[in-house]
Amino acid sequence: MRFFFHRVRLRGVTLAACETVFILLAVTAAAVVRLGATDAVALLADEGGLLKAVLVVAVVQISMHYADLYDVRIISDRRELFTRLIQATAASSFVLAAIYFWAPSTIIGRGVFLVAASLVIVVAVAWRVFFEWISGRVGPRERLLLVGTSPAAVALGRELFARRTELGVEIVGFIDPDPSKVGQPLMNPGIIGAIDDIPGIVASRGVDRVVVSLADARGTLPVERLLEMKPEWIGRFTFVQIAAPSRSDIPEYKRFEEDVRAMVERINGRFAKGDWRPLVLLIEHHESDQVYEYYRGSDMAVVTSLHDGMNLVAKEFIAARDDERGVLVLSQFTGASRELPEALIVNPYDIDQCATALHMALTMSDAEQRARMRSMRGMVQEFNVYRWAGRMLLDAAQTRMRQRVLRRAAAA
């Protein structure tokens, strides 16, 4: 609950409130440009111009909201930000044109909105870039738990620590597979736990992401283990990994990507059969409609997060499967695993268990797939964003009521 209000009220509301002021200023400046300073002041002061400006601001804000521009994550992609601003501005133009057609008295001035729209795009882009920059310095930081203590893991930790202000991250500590090393200094911070301690550390220290150094990762991947255990799948099964580029400007992340590519080449080289390859690695940005095609065309979706608050990818896969086919293999360390027991729940650290789950998914009957998927789709449809928001508000109301009761009891 505290996380919800911190992210939504402080970041989202600040973003929206400042942009409201900027849009109002842009409309005022546009009126001055089109009408002249004297006429613009007279219009805003004496002819209901302020209400007309507020109408423009409201339409633009609503259009920006429906363009998902108040999802603060969008500021990390400049191209997407600019595209959505253009879409929101175009939508505002159509809405205002309709309003002006039916109510000509609400027109603030001929050509004022066109000038204001240009100013809004420029100001909004500049403001979003500044907001991103300032948020990385005064906003909440992403708390990272690093798994591994190899030189590569330490190098990654040092680089993240050196760029913590720029990236908005904080290192909670390191994990070593050997419990006897817990407490040893590595850098600041040191080794704070072993593999079995990860769930407890995540819960007690508010970890946002678990980062595994590939040099310390498992030597065998579940797909590789599956082909070892069940060689009949060689030539019949292809695993497609969609990987969006992340923090590619950090050298250690670049080396990580190179290691991943090398691992894929090793496994493909080992099991290749003619033109068939067991692994297809796609490290590139995919639009939502492209991802949807993969959701619809796959026999299963594999989500093996080491730590994840909810994981909407799992729910997106379920929402896309209106054919009630497909199997979801889901990590027990995702929040979604508590809502989707019909998925094949696995411990991502247990390679044999993950490989077995892949085999179960590939051999599951159509009837069982339909039964599991129908149940999961019902849950996703019922517990949607509106239900989630309602529960959050209900929790807040219950918390306030409990505090009032406690205060009255203490006063008595």
C-alpha positions in Angstrom: 0.0 0.0 0.0 2.8 2.4 0.9 4.5 1.6 -2.4 1.3 2.3 -4.3 0.8 5.8 -2.9 4.5 6.6 -3.1 4.7 5.8 -6.8 1.3 7.1 -7.9 0.8 10.1 -5.7 4.3 11.5 -5.6 5.5 10.7 -9.1 2.3 10.5 -11.2 0.5 13.4 -9.6 3.6 15.6 -9.7 4.0 14.9 -13.4 0.4 15.6 -14.1 0.2 18.8 -12.0 3.3 20.3 -13.5 2.1 19.5 -17.0 -1.2 21.1 -16.3 0.6 24.3 -15.5 2.8 24.0 -18.5 -0.2 23.4 -20.9 -2.0 26.4 -19.4 1.1 28.6 -19.9 1.4 27.2 -23.5 -2.2 28.2 -24.3 -1.6 31.7 -22.8 1.6 32.1 -24.8 -0.3 31.0 -28.0 -3.0 33.5 -27.3 -0.4 36.3 -27.0 1.3 35.1 -30.3 -2.0 35.0 -32.2 -3.9 37.9 -30.7 -1.2 40.2 -29.3 -0.5 40.8 -25.6 -3.2 43.4 -25.1 -6.0 41.4 -26.7 -4.8 38.2 -25.1 -4.9 39.7 -21.6 -8.3 41.2 -22.2 -9.6 37.9 -23.5 -8.3 35.9 -20.6 -9.4 38.5 -18.0 -12.8 39.7 -19.2 -14.3 37.4 -21.9 -14.3 34.1 -20.1 -11.0 33.3 -21.8 -9.6 31.6 -18.6 -12.4 29.0 -18.7 -11.8 28.5 -22.4 -8.1 27.9 -21.7 -9.0 25.5 -18.9 -11.2 23.6 -21.4 -8.2 23.2 -23.8 -6.1 22.1 -20.8 -8.7 19.5 -19.7 -9.0 18.0 -23.2 -5.3 17.8 -23.7 -4.8 16.2 -20.3 -7.5 13.6 -20.9 -6.0 12.8 -24.3 -2.5 12.4 -22.7 -4.0 10.1 -20.1 -5.6 7.8 -22.7 -2.3 7.8 -24.6 -0.7 6.3 -21.5 1.6 9.3 -21.1 1.2 9.2 -17.3 2.8 5.8 -17.1 6.1 7.3 -16.0 8.1 4.4 -17.5 7.4 5.9 -21.0 9.9 8.7 -20.4 12.7 6.1 -20.9 11.9 5.9 -24.6 12.2 9.2 -26.4 10.7 8.0 -29.7 7.7 6.5 -28.0 7.2 9.6 -25.9 7.2 11.8 -29.0 4.9 9.5 -30.9 2.4 9.4 -28.1 2.5 13.1 -27.7 1.7 13.6 -31.4 -1.2 11.1 -31.0 -2.5 12.9 -27.9 -2.3 16.2 -29.6 -4.1 14.9 -32.7 -6.9 13.4 -30.5 -7.2 16.8 -28.7 -7.6 18.6 -32.1 -10.5 16.3 -33.1 -12.2 16.6 -29.7 -11.8 20.4 -29.6 -13.0 20.7 -33.2 -16.2 18.9 -32.3 -16.7 21.0 -29.2 -16.1 24.2 -31.2 -18.5 23.1 -33.9 -21.3 22.5 -31.4 -20.4 25.4 -29.1 -18.6 28.2 -31.1 -18.7 30.4 -28.0 -16.0 28.2 -26.4 -13.4 29.0 -29.1 -10.5 30.8 -27.3 -9.2 32.4 -30.5 -8.6 31.4 -34.1 -5.4 29.4 -34.5 -4.6 29.6 -30.8 -4.8 25.8 -30.3 -2.5 25.0 -33.2 0.2 27.3 -31.8 -0.4 25.9 -28.3 -0.2 22.3 -29.6 3.3 22.9 -31.0 4.4 24.5 -27.7 2.9 21.7 -25.7 4.9 19.1 -27.6 8.2 21.0 -27.2 7.5 21.7 -23.5 6.3 18.2 -22.7 9.3 16.5 -24.2 11.7 18.9 -22.4 9.8 18.5 -19.1 9.7 14.7 -19.4 13.5 14.6 -20.0 14.1 16.8 -17.0 11.6 14.8 -14.9 13.6 11.6 -15.7 16.8 13.3 -14.8 15.6 14.7 -11.5 13.7 11.5 -10.6 17.0 9.6 -10.8 18.5 11.8 -8.2 15.7 12.5 -5.7 13.2 9.8 -6.6 12.9 6.2 -5.2 15.8 3.9 -6.2 15.6 0.4 -7.6 17.0 -1.9 -5.0 19.2 -4.7 -6.6 20.3 -8.0 -5.1 23.3 -9.4 -7.0 23.7 -13.1 -7.2 27.3 -14.2 -7.6 30.7 -13.2 -6.2 32.9 -13.8 -9.3 35.1 -11.0 -10.6 32.5 -10.3 -13.2 29.8 -9.9 -10.5 32.0 -7.6 -8.5 32.9 -5.6 -11.5 29.2 -5.2 -12.3 28.5 -4.2 -8.7 31.3 -1.6 -8.8 30.0 -0.1 -12.0 26.4 0.0 -10.8 27.6 1.7 -7.6 29.7 4.2 -9.5 26.6 5.1 -11.7 24.0 4.7 -9.0 22.8 8.3 -9.3 22.5 8.2 -13.0 20.8 4.8 -13.1 18.7 5.3 -10.0 19.8 2.0 -8.3 20.9 0.9 -4.9 22.8 -2.4 -4.3 21.4 -4.3 -1.3 24.1 -6.9 -1.2 25.6 -10.0 -2.8 24.5 -13.7 -2.7 27.0 -16.6 -2.7 26.1 -20.2 -3.2 28.4 -21.2 -0.3 26.6 -20.4 3.0 29.9 -20.3 4.8 30.9 -17.1 3.0 27.9 -15.1 4.3 29.1 -12.0 6.1 32.4 -11.8 4.3 33.3 -8.3 2.9 33.3 -8.1 -0.8 32.6 -4.4 -1.4 30.2 -2.1 0.3 27.9 -4.0 0.9 29.2 -7.5 1.2 27.8 -11.1 1.0 24.5 -11.1 2.9 23.1 -14.5 2.1 23.1 -17.8 0.2 20.8 -19.0 -2.5 18.2 -20.3 0.0 18.1 -16.9 1.7 17.0 -15.0 -1.4 13.2 -15.1 -0.7 13.7 -13.9 2.8 16.1 -11.1 1.8 13.8 -10.0 -0.9 10.9 -9.7 1.5 12.8 -8.2 4.5 14.9 -5.7 2.6 12.5 -4.5 -0.1 14.5 -5.8 -3.1 13.1 -4.7 -6.5 15.2 -6.9 -8.7 17.5 -9.9 -8.4 20.4 -9.7 -10.8 22.4 -12.9 -11.7 25.9 -12.5 -13.0 26.1 -15.0 -15.9 29.6 -16.1 -14.7 27.9 -17.3 -11.6 24.8 -18.7 -13.3 23.9 -22.3 -13.8 26.1 -24.1 -16.3 23.1 -25.9 -17.8 19.9 -24.3 -19.0 16.5 -25.9 -18.7 16.2 -26.3 -22.5 19.6 -28.0 -22.7 18.6 -30.3 -19.9 15.3 -31.1 -21.6 17.1 -32.2 -24.8 19.5 -34.3 -22.6 16.7 -36.0 -20.7 14.3 -36.4 -23.7 16.4 -36.5 -26.9 13.1 -37.2 -28.9 12.5 -33.5 -28.8 15.6 -32.7 -30.8 14.4 -31.3 -34.2 10.8 -30.9 -32.9 11.0 -28.2 -30.3 12.3 -24.6 -30.6 12.6 -22.2 -27.7 12.2 -18.5 -28.7 13.7 -16.0 -26.2 12.4 -12.4 -26.7 14.9 -10.1 -24.9 14.4 -6.4 -24.9 17.8 -4.5 -24.8 18.4 -3.0 -21.3 21.2 -0.7 -20.0 23.2 -1.4 -23.1 25.5 1.5 -22.4 27.0 -0.3 -19.4 30.1 -2.4 -20.4 29.2 -5.2 -18.0 25.8 -5.5 -19.5 27.3 -5.6 -23.0 29.6 -8.5 -21.8 26.6 -10.1 -20.3 24.8 -10.0 -23.7 27.9 -11.4 -25.4 28.0 -14.3 -22.9 24.3 -15.0 -23.5 24.9 -15.2 -27.2 27.9 -17.5 -26.7 25.8 -19.8 -24.5 23.1 -19.9 -27.2 25.6 -20.7 -29.9 27.1 -23.4 -27.7 23.7 -25.1 -27.1 22.7 -24.7 -30.8 26.0 -26.1 -31.9 25.6 -29.1 -29.7 22.1 -30.0 -30.7 21.7 -28.6 -34.2 20.1 -30.9 -36.8 20.2 -29.6 -40.3 18.6 -26.2 -40.4 16.9 -26.7 -37.1 18.2 -24.9 -34.0 16.8 -25.4 -30.4 17.3 -21.8 -29.4 16.3 -18.5 -31.1 17.5 -15.4 -29.3 15.8 -12.1 -30.3 17.5 -9.2 -28.6 15.5 -6.3 -30.1 12.5 -4.2 -29.4 9.2 -5.8 -30.3 5.9 -3.9 -30.7 2.9 -5.2 -28.8 1.2 -6.7 -31.9 4.4 -8.6 -32.6 4.6 -10.0 -29.1 0.9 -10.9 -29.4 1.7 -13.1 -32.4 4.2 -15.0 -30.4 1.7 -15.4 -27.6 -0.8 -16.8 -30.0 1.5 -19.0 -32.0 3.4 -20.7 -29.1 2.6 -24.0 -27.4 3.8 -22.5 -24.1 5.1 -19.4 -22.3 8.0 -19.8 -19.9 8.4 -17.1 -17.2 11.3 -18.1 -14.9 11.9 -14.8 -13.0 14.2 -15.0 -10.0 12.2 -12.3 -8.4 9.2 -10.3 -9.7 6.4 -8.3 -8.0 3.6 -9.6 -10.3 4.8 -10.3 -13.9 2.3 -9.1 -16.4 3.9 -11.1 -19.2 2.3 -14.2 -17.7 -1.1 -12.5 -17.7 -0.7 -11.1 -21.2 -0.1 -14.6 -22.5 -3.3 -15.8 -20.8 -5.3 -12.9 -22.1 -4.1 -13.5 -25.6 -5.1 -17.2 -25.6 -8.9 -16.9 -26.2 -8.5 -20.3 -28.0 -7.9 -21.8 -24.5 -4.7 -23.5 -25.6 -1.1 -23.2 -24.5 0.6 -23.9 -21.2 2.2 -21.4 -18.8 5.4 -22.4 -17.0 5.8 -19.9 -14.2 8.4 -19.2 -11.5 7.4 -19.6 -7.9 9.1 -16.2 -7.2 6.6 -14.2 -9.2 3.5 -12.6 -7.5 1.4 -14.1 -10.3 2.2 -17.6 -9.2 -0.1 -17.1 -6.2 -3.0 -16.2 -8.4 -2.3 -18.8 -11.1 -1.9 -22.2 -9.5 -3.1 -23.8 -12.8 0.3 -22.9 -14.3 3.2 -25.3 -14.0 4.9 -23.6 -11.0 8.7 -24.2 -10.9 11.7 -23.2 -8.9 14.0 -21.5 -11.5 17.1 -22.6 -9.6 16.1 -26.3 -10.0 17.2 -27.1 -13.6 15.8 -30.6 -13.6 12.4 -29.4 -12.4 12.3 -26.7 -15.1 13.2 -29.2 -17.8 10.5 -31.6 -16.5 8.0 -28.8 -16.6 8.9 -28.1 -20.2 8.3 -31.7 -21.1 5.0 -31.7 -19.3 3.9 -28.6 -21.2 4.9 -30.1 -24.5 3.0 -33.4 -23.8 -0.1 -32.0 -22.0 -3.4 -33.0 -23.6 -5.7 -30.5 -25.3 -8.4 -31.2 -22.7 -6.1 -30.4 -19.8 -4.7 -27.3 -21.5 -8.3 -26.0 -22.0 -9.2 -26.7 -18.4 -6.1 -24.9 -17.0 -6.3 -22.0 -19.4 -10.1 -21.5 -18.9 -9.5 -21.2 -15.2 -6.6 -18.8 -15.5 -8.5 -16.6 -18.0 -11.4 -16.4 -15.7 -9.1 -15.2 -12.9 -7.4 -12.6 -15.2 -10.7 -11.3 -16.4 -12.2 -11.0 -12.9 -9.2 -9.6 -11.1 -8.4 -6.8 -13.6 -7.0 -3.4 -13.1 -10.3 -2.0 -11.8 -10.6 -4.7 -9.2 -7.0 -4.2 -8.2 -7.5 -0.4 -7.8 -10.7 -1.0 -5.8 -9.0 -3.4 -3.5 -6.2 -0.9 -3.0 -8.7 1.9 -2.1 -10.6 -0.5 0.2 -7.3 -1.4 2.0 -6.6 2.3 2.4 -10.0 2.9 3.9 -9.7 0.0 6.3 -6.3 1.2 7.4 -7.6 4.7 8.1 -10.6 3.2 10.0 -8.2 1.0 12.0 -6.1 4.0 12.9 -9.1 6.0 14.0 -10.2 3.1 16.3 -6.8 2.8 17.8 -6.6 6.6 18.4 -9.9 6.5 20.1 -8.9 3.5 22.2 -5.7 5.3 23.2 -7.6 8.5 24.1 -10.0 6.6 26.3 
